[in-house]
Amino acid sequence: MAAAYPLVGGAADGAHVEEDSMIKVYGVPMSRAMRALWMLEEVGEPYELVTVNFADGGTRKPDFLKINPNGHIPALQDGDVTLFESMAINLYLARKYDKGLWPKSTADEGRAFQWSLWAMTELEEPVITALLHRMFLPAAQRDAQKADDAAVRFQTPLAVLNGALAGRDWLAGKTFTVADLNVASVLGIAPMCGLDLTTAPNAQRWLQACNARPALARAQART
Ligand SMILES: N[C@@H](CCC(=O)N[C@@H](CS)C(=O)NCC(=O)O)C(=O)O
């Protein structure tokens, strides 16, 4: 069964890893699962992408609902640990396989939690609303007014991020961490759906630096 799933990452040294013990991420790259793929590529552990697609009803199938009863992707299995929620998955992976993406102090851990929760509660809604109504929904279901209203709402969290990045390169500590990855994985959608970042030069500069991570390019190559 497991052999039917494609291996998509890690094991760069060719080491054999028992498939049942391999980390599994459930989803498709063109979804919030991209966040977990980016983190897994940063971490460099062998993993398997198990295709579960919302577009064909895969997220509502009984087998997948046993893994994530919410019926959403991504979900993660790592040995005995099964997790849902993309930001939690990334915090877990960064902490467990600490490859430099876990903050170095308790204060910066707090900042990583703060920015991850902020990305979900303050930033994501206007970004996803604009994405849906400008790109994702069938043309007949798009509402240009909803997208335009979201574009206005988007400026509020963007200004907060821009202020936080004044005079600093990264959100938690002196290096790129899970805090940056989690926020960039949401903000990175904004330019695709015409949201204006020119009002936030610090955030633009920072997003460019995050987007230059080779691990992101590897994750995106899965699409
Ligand atoms: N807060 C969740 C949201 C997950 C989510 O809504 N994923 C979408 C795909 S991007 C999904 O699975 N939708 C399928 C459905 O609602 O049936 C997370 O960040 O993991």
The ligand as a Tripos MOL2 file, in Angstrom:
@<TRIPOS>MOLECULE
LIG
   20    19     1     0     0
SMALL
NO_CHARGES

@<TRIPOS>ATOM
      1 N1         -6.4140   25.8750    9.3790 N.3       1 LIG1
      2 C1         -6.1650   24.7430    8.5270 C.3       1 LIG1
      3 C2         -6.9400   24.9290    7.2430 C.3       1 LIG1
      4 C3         -6.7740   23.7610    6.3000 C.3       1 LIG1
      5 C4         -7.6560   23.8950    5.0600 C.2       1 LIG1
      6 O1         -8.7290   24.5090    5.1100 O.2       1 LIG1
      7 N2         -7.1900   23.2920    3.9650 N.am      1 LIG1
      8 C5         -7.9870   23.3180    2.7520 C.3       1 LIG1
      9 C6         -7.0590   23.2440    1.5310 C.3       1 LIG1
     10 S1         -5.9800   24.6360    1.4010 S.3       1 LIG1
     11 C7         -8.8310   22.0730    2.6850 C.2       1 LIG1
     12 O2         -8.3870   21.0220    3.0560 O.2       1 LIG1
     13 N3        -10.0540   22.1800    2.1950 N.am      1 LIG1
     14 C8        -10.8180   20.9940    1.9460 C.3       1 LIG1
     15 C9        -12.1870   21.0270    2.3900 C.2       1 LIG1
     16 O3        -12.5700   21.9980    3.0890 O.co2     1 LIG1
     17 O4        -12.8900   20.0990    2.0470 O.co2     1 LIG1
     18 C10        -4.6580   24.6110    8.2890 C.2       1 LIG1
     19 O5         -3.9830   25.6390    8.2390 O.co2     1 LIG1
     20 O6         -4.1490   23.4940    8.1790 O.co2     1 LIG1
@<TRIPOS>BOND
     1     1     2 1
     2     2     3 1
     3     2    18 1
     4     3     4 1
     5     4     5 1
     6     5     6 2
     7     5     7 1
     8     7     8 1
     9     8     9 1
    10     8    11 1
    11     9    10 1
    12    11    12 2
    13    11    13 1
    14    13    14 1
    15    14    15 1
    16    15    16 2
    17    15    17 1
    18    18    19 2
    19    18    20 1
@<TRIPOS>SUBSTRUCTURE
     1 LIG1         1 GROUP 0 **** ****
